[in-house]
Amino acid sequence: MNQWQRIYKEKKMTAESMARQFKQGDVCVSTGQVAEPTGILQALAAYAPELELEHIRHCVLLPLRQQEYMKPGMEKYIYHISHFVSAFDRNMIWEGRGDYMPAHYSQVPQVWTSVLPEPDVFYATVSPMDEHGYFSFGTAADLSEVRHHAEKVLVEVNPTMPRTFGSFIHVSEVDGILENDTPITVVDPPPVSDMDLAIGQMIAEEIPNGATLQLGIGGIPNAVAQSLLDKRNLGVHSEMFCDSMVDLTLAGVITNSRKRIHRGTSVATFTFASRRTYDFIDNNPGVAFLPVSYVNDPRVIAMNDQVISINSCIEIDLFGQVCSETMGTKNYSGVGGQVDFIRGAAASKGGKSFLAFTATAKKGTVSKIKPVLTEGACVSTTRNDVDYVVTEYGMARLKGLTCSQRARALIGIAAPAFREELTEAAKKMHIIV
């Protein structure tokens, strides 16, 4: 047993001992997605009533598992604050048992390091310790730097968490360790529809050889990837490392050989994906997970040439204003890194950004292109930032167009059944005559 193993053994805790690391009113910040420390949270939920641990704030981005602390009544003990809402915390936020904190993804660490008081606790799920005493942050390095500003650092060691390169924490930095062998959440890629393929093919035609990609999850990014198999020397600088990037790397399409920074390496800040992708990134020096304050910094993004950013949205109006995070007044998801990458791509030499979505919702009964955004909907991306907009009916580049020109362009890619209605609305609003 070496010195790091001895320190590990000394800091290893039972669930009850871990729960006793917290005190009433603690503000706790977690890494996101599948790296949320579910075992620590389970221990805290189990012992909080007995230990009278009330008003603890748990702050996370995009939870991907239903947990005990989310049940009605538990908010007295553990109050949930999300930087990106998911299907698992949406209802509790709508019911007032949790809340949403808006921020561009690149700026979330700054919230906890210089805007608000520094957190009491930072916790994360990490990979098993190596022989040098280091744990990898695995699938989520996003908020990893917040640990330097926390009073206490706790880690949950999970053998199913891949060991990734880029962001590590040493056992000497840690105040407590909990082991948990529950498999991390696996998210298989969604199916690709014919409409997704149509959109993907249009976007792929605009992507040159040597471009650097930012893709997300969903049918459309997967469809774009399927249409890129004839490209060469693409790179990755993306907040998310997704399943389709594995396919493109294995096909020799992604080489990262033309990037200006991190040449030869795919860069991301998080992933939630299939087990195949987790296996691909495990001990793979060709992929690096770095803090989101760096990965999503528009100035860093722009250091690469020909950055291609592909995102989606909930709706867009005829002015080009984009809502990506609310359904009317209800918080539905979050802005994430959409604006970070749109602005980074705009500043990149030869860069382009795409907002891609199917033209309708609710089985074709609702147009996502609207005269004005739904009442109460929040503007995620301003009309001044939008570049390309793509639906299955076509592509419109709004950058460089006047108000009347962009309204006509958006109407032209709306579902045919709504074009007359949209045209009449545009005339009534005096956008077009």
C-alpha positions in Angstrom: 0.0 0.0 0.0 1.6 3.3 -1.1 1.0 6.7 0.6 -1.9 7.7 -1.7 -3.7 4.4 -0.9 -3.2 5.0 2.8 -4.7 8.5 2.5 -7.6 7.1 0.4 -8.3 4.6 3.1 -8.3 7.3 5.8 -10.7 9.5 3.8 -13.1 6.7 2.8 -16.5 7.1 4.6 -19.7 5.3 5.2 -23.0 6.8 4.0 -23.7 8.2 7.5 -20.3 9.6 7.9 -20.6 11.3 4.5 -24.0 12.8 5.5 -22.3 14.2 8.6 -19.9 16.2 6.4 -22.8 18.6 5.7 -24.2 21.3 8.0 -27.5 23.2 7.9 -27.7 25.9 5.2 -24.8 24.5 3.2 -24.5 25.6 -0.5 -23.3 22.6 -2.5 -22.2 22.7 -6.2 -22.0 19.5 -8.3 -20.6 18.5 -11.6 -23.4 17.8 -14.0 -25.3 15.1 -15.9 -24.2 11.5 -15.1 -21.4 12.8 -12.9 -23.8 14.1 -10.3 -22.9 12.2 -7.1 -26.0 10.2 -6.6 -24.7 8.1 -3.7 -23.7 11.1 -1.7 -27.1 12.7 -2.4 -28.8 9.4 -1.4 -26.9 9.4 1.9 -27.7 13.1 2.5 -31.4 12.5 1.8 -31.5 9.4 4.1 -29.9 11.1 7.1 -30.9 14.8 6.7 -34.1 14.5 8.8 -32.4 12.6 11.6 -29.4 15.0 11.6 -31.7 18.0 11.3 -29.9 19.2 8.1 -32.3 21.7 6.7 -32.0 24.4 3.9 -29.1 22.7 2.1 -28.9 24.0 -1.5 -27.9 21.5 -4.2 -26.8 23.2 -7.4 -26.4 21.1 -10.6 -26.7 21.3 -14.3 -29.0 18.8 -16.2 -29.7 16.0 -13.7 -30.3 12.6 -15.5 -31.7 10.4 -12.7 -34.7 10.6 -10.4 -33.5 10.7 -6.8 -34.8 10.5 -3.2 -34.1 14.1 -2.5 -36.5 15.2 -5.3 -39.6 13.7 -3.7 -42.2 16.2 -2.3 -41.4 17.3 1.2 -37.6 16.8 0.8 -37.1 20.4 -0.3 -37.2 21.4 3.4 -33.9 19.6 3.7 -32.3 19.7 0.2 -33.4 22.5 -2.1 -32.6 21.8 -5.8 -31.2 24.6 -8.0 -30.6 23.8 -11.7 -28.6 25.6 -14.3 -30.2 23.5 -17.0 -33.6 21.8 -16.5 -34.2 18.2 -17.5 -37.2 15.8 -17.5 -36.1 14.7 -14.0 -36.4 18.1 -12.3 -38.8 20.0 -14.5 -42.0 19.3 -12.5 -40.4 20.0 -9.1 -39.3 23.4 -10.4 -42.7 24.1 -11.9 -44.2 23.2 -8.5 -41.9 25.5 -6.6 -39.9 22.7 -4.9 -36.8 23.8 -6.8 -35.6 26.6 -9.0 -33.7 27.5 -12.1 -30.7 29.8 -12.3 -30.1 31.3 -15.8 -26.6 31.7 -17.0 -24.6 31.0 -20.2 -22.8 27.7 -19.6 -19.4 29.3 -19.9 -20.2 31.7 -17.0 -21.7 29.2 -14.5 -18.4 28.6 -12.8 -18.0 32.4 -12.4 -21.3 32.5 -10.6 -19.8 30.3 -7.9 -16.3 31.8 -7.8 -16.9 35.5 -8.0 -20.6 36.5 -8.1 -22.1 34.6 -5.2 -20.4 33.7 -1.9 -18.1 30.7 -2.4 -19.8 27.4 -1.9 -19.5 25.3 1.3 -19.2 22.0 -0.6 -18.1 20.8 -4.0 -18.9 17.2 -4.9 -18.6 15.0 -7.9 -18.5 11.5 -9.2 -15.0 10.5 -10.3 -13.2 7.5 -11.7 -11.2 5.2 -9.4 -7.9 6.5 -8.2 -4.7 5.7 -10.1 -1.4 4.7 -8.7 -0.3 8.4 -8.4 -3.3 9.4 -6.3 -5.4 11.0 -9.1 -9.1 10.7 -9.8 -10.4 11.7 -13.3 -13.5 13.8 -13.5 -14.6 11.4 -16.2 -17.7 12.4 -18.1 -18.0 16.0 -16.7 -15.2 18.4 -16.1 -17.6 21.3 -16.5 -17.6 22.8 -13.0 -14.5 21.0 -11.8 -12.6 24.2 -11.1 -15.2 25.3 -8.6 -13.6 22.9 -6.1 -10.7 25.4 -5.6 -13.3 27.8 -4.1 -15.2 25.4 -1.9 -14.7 25.0 1.9 -15.0 21.2 1.5 -14.4 18.8 -1.4 -16.2 15.4 -1.5 -15.9 12.7 -4.2 -17.9 9.6 -5.1 -15.8 6.9 -6.7 -17.6 4.9 -9.2 -15.9 2.0 -11.1 -18.2 2.5 -14.1 -17.1 6.1 -14.6 -14.6 6.2 -17.5 -11.1 7.6 -16.8 -10.8 10.5 -19.2 -7.9 12.9 -19.8 -7.8 16.7 -19.2 -9.1 17.2 -15.7 -8.0 15.4 -12.6 -8.2 15.8 -8.8 -5.6 14.5 -6.3 -6.6 12.5 -3.2 -4.8 15.1 -1.1 -7.4 17.7 -2.2 -10.3 15.6 -1.1 -12.0 15.8 2.3 -14.2 12.7 2.0 -14.7 9.7 -0.3 -17.8 7.5 -0.8 -17.7 4.5 -3.0 -20.7 3.7 -5.2 -20.8 0.9 -7.7 -24.2 1.7 -9.2 -23.7 2.0 -12.9 -23.6 5.6 -14.3 -26.6 6.5 -16.5 -26.4 5.3 -20.1 -28.2 7.4 -22.7 -28.5 5.7 -26.0 -28.7 7.9 -29.1 -32.2 8.8 -30.3 -33.5 7.5 -33.6 -32.9 9.6 -36.7 -36.1 10.5 -38.6 -36.4 11.3 -42.3 -36.9 15.0 -41.4 -33.7 14.9 -39.3 -31.9 13.4 -42.3 -33.2 16.2 -44.6 -31.9 18.8 -42.2 -28.6 17.0 -41.6 -27.9 16.8 -45.3 -28.5 20.5 -45.8 -26.2 21.5 -43.0 -23.5 19.0 -44.1 -23.3 20.7 -47.5 -22.2 23.9 -45.6 -19.4 22.2 -43.7 -16.0 22.3 -45.4 -13.1 19.9 -44.9 -11.0 20.8 -41.9 -13.9 22.4 -40.0 -14.1 22.2 -36.2 -17.5 20.9 -34.9 -19.8 21.6 -32.0 -22.6 19.1 -31.9 -25.2 18.2 -29.3 -27.6 15.3 -28.5 -30.6 14.5 -30.6 -31.7 13.2 -34.0 -30.5 16.2 -36.0 -26.8 16.2 -34.8 -26.7 12.4 -35.4 -28.2 13.0 -38.9 -25.6 15.7 -39.6 -22.9 13.2 -38.6 -24.3 10.6 -40.9 -24.0 13.1 -43.8 -20.3 13.9 -43.0 -18.8 10.6 -43.9 -17.3 12.0 -47.1 -15.5 14.9 -45.3 -11.9 14.9 -44.3 -9.9 16.2 -41.3 -12.7 17.5 -39.2 -12.0 18.5 -35.6 -14.0 18.6 -32.4 -14.3 21.5 -29.9 -17.7 21.0 -28.4 -19.3 21.4 -25.0 -20.7 17.8 -25.5 -18.9 14.8 -26.8 -21.6 12.7 -28.4 -22.0 9.3 -29.9 -21.8 10.4 -33.5 -18.3 11.7 -32.8 -17.1 8.2 -32.0 -18.5 7.0 -35.4 -16.7 9.9 -37.3 -13.5 9.3 -35.5 -13.4 5.6 -36.2 -14.3 6.4 -39.8 -11.2 8.6 -40.1 -13.4 11.7 -40.7 -12.5 13.4 -37.3 -8.7 13.7 -37.0 -8.3 17.1 -35.3 -5.3 17.7 -37.6 -6.4 21.2 -38.8 -7.2 22.7 -35.5 -5.3 25.7 -34.3 -5.5 24.7 -30.6 -5.5 21.2 -29.1 -4.4 19.8 -32.5 -4.9 16.0 -32.5 -7.3 16.1 -29.6 -11.1 16.2 -29.5 -12.1 18.7 -26.7 -15.3 18.8 -24.7 -16.5 19.6 -21.2 -19.1 16.8 -20.7 -20.8 13.7 -22.2 -23.8 11.6 -21.5 -24.0 8.8 -24.0 -24.1 5.1 -24.8 -21.9 2.6 -23.0 -19.9 2.4 -26.3 -19.0 6.0 -26.1 -18.0 5.7 -22.4 -15.7 2.8 -23.4 -14.3 4.9 -26.3 -13.3 7.8 -24.1 -11.9 5.6 -21.3 -8.1 6.0 -21.1 -8.2 7.7 -24.6 -5.7 10.5 -24.8 -7.3 11.6 -28.1 -10.2 13.1 -26.1 -9.9 15.7 -23.4 -12.5 17.0 -21.0 -11.8 20.5 -19.7 -13.6 23.1 -17.6 -16.6 24.8 -19.3 -15.2 28.2 -18.5 -12.4 27.4 -21.0 -14.2 25.1 -23.5 -17.2 27.4 -23.9 -15.3 30.7 -23.8 -16.2 32.4 -27.2 -12.6 33.7 -27.3 -11.2 30.2 -27.0 -13.8 28.8 -29.5 -12.8 31.4 -32.1 -9.1 30.4 -31.9 -10.0 27.5 -34.3 -10.8 28.3 -37.9 -14.1 27.2 -39.6 -16.0 26.5 -36.3 -19.3 25.0 -37.1 -21.9 25.3 -34.3 -25.1 23.3 -34.5 -27.9 23.8 -32.0 -31.7 23.6 -31.7 -34.5 25.7 -30.2 -38.1 25.6 -29.1 -39.3 28.4 -31.3 -38.2 31.4 -33.4 -40.2 34.5 -34.4 -40.2 36.5 -37.6 -37.7 39.0 -36.1 -35.2 36.2 -35.7 -35.5 36.0 -31.9 -34.9 32.5 -30.5 -36.3 30.8 -27.5 -34.5 27.7 -26.5 -35.3 27.4 -22.8 -38.9 28.1 -21.9 -42.4 27.0 -22.8 -44.1 30.4 -22.4 -43.3 31.4 -18.8 -42.3 27.9 -17.7 -38.6 26.9 -17.5 -38.2 23.9 -19.8 -34.5 23.4 -20.4 -31.7 26.0 -20.4 -29.6 28.1 -22.7 -26.6 25.9 -22.1 -23.7 26.9 -24.4 -25.9 27.9 -27.4 -24.9 31.6 -27.3 -21.3 30.8 -26.3 -20.8 28.8 -29.5 -22.9 31.0 -31.7 -20.7 33.9 -30.8 -17.5 31.8 -30.9 -18.3 30.6 -34.4 -19.1 34.2 -35.5 -15.6 35.3 -34.4 -13.9 32.3 -35.9 -12.4 32.7 -39.4 -14.9 31.0 -41.8 -17.1 30.0 -38.9 -20.9 29.4 -39.2 -23.7 28.6 -36.7 -26.9 26.7 -37.4 -30.1 26.6 -35.4 -31.8 23.4 -36.7 -35.3 22.1 -35.8 -38.3 20.5 -37.4 -40.8 23.1 -38.5 -43.7 22.0 -36.4 -44.6 20.5 -33.0 -47.6 18.5 -31.6 -47.9 16.3 -34.7 -47.8 19.2 -37.2 -50.5 21.3 -35.5 -48.2 24.0 -34.2 -45.5 26.0 -36.1 -42.2 26.6 -34.4 -41.8 29.6 -36.6 -44.1 32.2 -35.1 -45.0 35.8 -35.7 -43.8 36.7 -32.2 -42.5 34.4 -29.5 -45.1 32.9 -27.2 -46.2 35.3 -24.5 -43.7 35.1 -21.6 -41.1 33.1 -23.6 -37.5 34.1 -22.9 -35.2 35.2 -25.6 -32.2 32.9 -25.5 -30.4 34.0 -28.6 -31.0 37.5 -29.9 -31.8 38.3 -33.5 -28.4 40.0 -33.7 -26.6 36.7 -33.1 -28.6 34.3 -35.3 -26.8 33.1 -38.5 -28.4 30.1 -40.3 -31.8 28.7 -39.5 -32.7 25.2 -40.9 -35.9 23.2 -41.0 -36.8 20.2 -43.2 -38.2 22.7 -45.7 -35.0 24.6 -46.3 -32.2 26.8 -45.0 -32.3 30.6 -44.4 -29.3 32.7 -43.5 -30.5 35.6 -41.5 -27.2 37.3 -41.0 -27.0 40.3 -43.4 -30.8 40.4 -44.0 -33.1 43.3 -43.2 -36.1 42.8 -41.0 -38.5 42.3 -44.0 -36.0 40.0 -45.7 -35.5 37.7 -42.7 -39.3 37.5 -42.1 -39.8 36.4 -45.7 -36.8 33.9 -45.4 -38.2 32.4 -42.3 -41.7 32.1 -43.8 -40.1 30.3 -46.7 -38.8 27.5 -44.5 -41.9 27.2 -42.3 -44.3 24.3 -42.8 -46.4 25.1 -46.0 -49.7 24.9 -44.0 -48.6 27.9 -41.9 -47.0 30.2 -44.5 -50.1 32.2 -45.4 -50.9 32.7 -41.8 -47.4 33.9 -41.0 -47.4 36.2 -44.1 -50.6 37.9 -42.9 -49.3 38.3 -39.4 -46.1 39.9 -40.8 -48.1 42.4 -42.8 -50.2 43.3 -39.7 -47.1 43.9 -37.7 -45.7 46.0 -40.6 -42.7 43.9 -41.0 -43.5 43.3 -44.7 -45.9 45.2 -47.0 
